[in-house]
Amino acid sequence: MKNELFLYFLLILMTLFGSLGSVFFKGYTSQKKLLLLFFGFASYGIGALLNIYLLKELPYTLVMPANALTFLWALLFAKVIFKESIGMIKIAGVVFIISGLLLLIS
């Protein structure tokens, strides 16, 4: 059970790194700082390596749908970092995604 909880933590971390890559890439498009581009590639790379590891340890039917969690991170980053407005439809969509993933875990 302890190992399974750790794998679920890595699953969430995988999606976080994938989303962070996009945040850095978006930052690069406006600021043209190569460091942001580097961090974007590094974040995507870490997310991809975690994805490969998790595909070995967890069912494919869990790992691949879990990539949808990037929508949750995207929503949070859009609001907090980019100061975008988030409507109820988008929030409802993320709630449905998380509900679906919870059904897959059980």
Stockholm file with secondary structure:
# STOCKHOLM 1.0

chainA/1-106         MKNELFLYFLLILMTLFGSLGSVFFKGYTSQKKLLLLFFGFASYGIGALLNIYLLKELPYTLVMPANALTFLWALLFAKVIFKESIGMIKIAGVVFIISGLLLLIS
#=GR chainA/1-106 SS CHHHHHHHHHHHHHHHHHHHHHHHHHHHHHHCCHHHHHHHHHHHHHHHHHHHHHHHHSCHHHHHHHGGGHHHHHHHHHHHTSCCCCCHHHHHHHHHHHHHHHHHHC
#=GC SS_cons         CHHHHHHHHHHHHHHHHHHHHHHHHHHHHHHCCHHHHHHHHHHHHHHHHHHHHHHHHSCHHHHHHHGGGHHHHHHHHHHHTSCCCCCHHHHHHHHHHHHHHHHHHC
//
